[in-house]
Amino acid sequence: MNNESGDLVIGSLVEVPLGDGDIWRFGWITEIDGERLVVDLGRDGHVTTSLDQIRRL
């Protein structure tokens, strides 16, 4: 989704796809480990995803 790891920092707001990708949720990045990101979705918990699966807000 045209994101580079240098563009994203902990606390960046992003959208991530859930399930088959029809539903997107927004949250903030809580952990970055190379291409792997952990996004906090608030009361819905956390999701681990990759850089190519997110959209920056």
C-alpha positions as CSV (number, residue, x, y, z in Angstrom):
1,M,0.0,0.0,0.0
2,N,3.0,2.2,-0.7
3,N,4.2,2.6,2.9
4,E,7.8,2.7,3.8
5,S,9.0,1.8,7.3
6,G,10.7,5.2,7.6
7,D,7.3,6.8,7.2
8,L,5.7,5.0,10.1
9,V,6.5,5.3,13.8
10,I,5.0,4.0,17.0
11,G,1.8,6.0,17.5
12,S,1.1,6.5,13.7
13,L,-2.6,6.1,12.8
14,V,-3.2,3.4,10.2
15,E,-6.0,1.3,8.8
16,V,-5.7,-2.5,8.7
17,P,-7.9,-5.1,6.9
18,L,-9.8,-7.6,9.0
19,G,-10.7,-11.1,7.9
20,D,-11.0,-11.3,4.1
21,G,-10.3,-7.5,3.8
22,D,-13.8,-6.3,3.3
23,I,-13.7,-4.5,6.7
24,W,-11.0,-2.0,7.5
25,R,-10.4,-0.8,11.1
26,F,-8.2,2.1,12.2
27,G,-5.8,2.0,15.1
28,W,-2.3,3.1,16.1
29,I,1.0,1.3,15.8
30,T,2.3,0.0,19.1
31,E,5.2,-2.1,17.9
32,I,7.4,-2.1,14.8
33,D,9.8,-5.0,14.0
34,G,11.0,-4.6,10.5
35,E,8.1,-5.5,8.2
36,R,5.9,-6.7,11.1
37,L,3.6,-4.2,12.8
38,V,1.4,-4.5,15.8
39,V,-1.7,-2.3,15.6
40,D,-3.9,-1.5,18.7
41,L,-7.5,-1.5,17.7
42,G,-8.7,-0.2,21.0
43,R,-11.4,-2.3,22.7
44,D,-11.1,-4.8,19.8
45,G,-7.6,-5.8,20.8
46,H,-4.4,-5.9,18.7
47,V,-3.6,-7.2,15.3
48,T,-0.3,-8.2,13.8
49,T,0.2,-7.3,10.2
50,S,2.8,-6.5,7.6
51,L,3.7,-3.2,6.1
52,D,2.1,-4.0,2.7
53,Q,-1.3,-4.6,4.4
54,I,-1.9,-1.2,6.0
55,R,-3.0,2.2,4.9
56,R,-1.7,5.3,6.6
57,L,-4.2,7.8,7.8
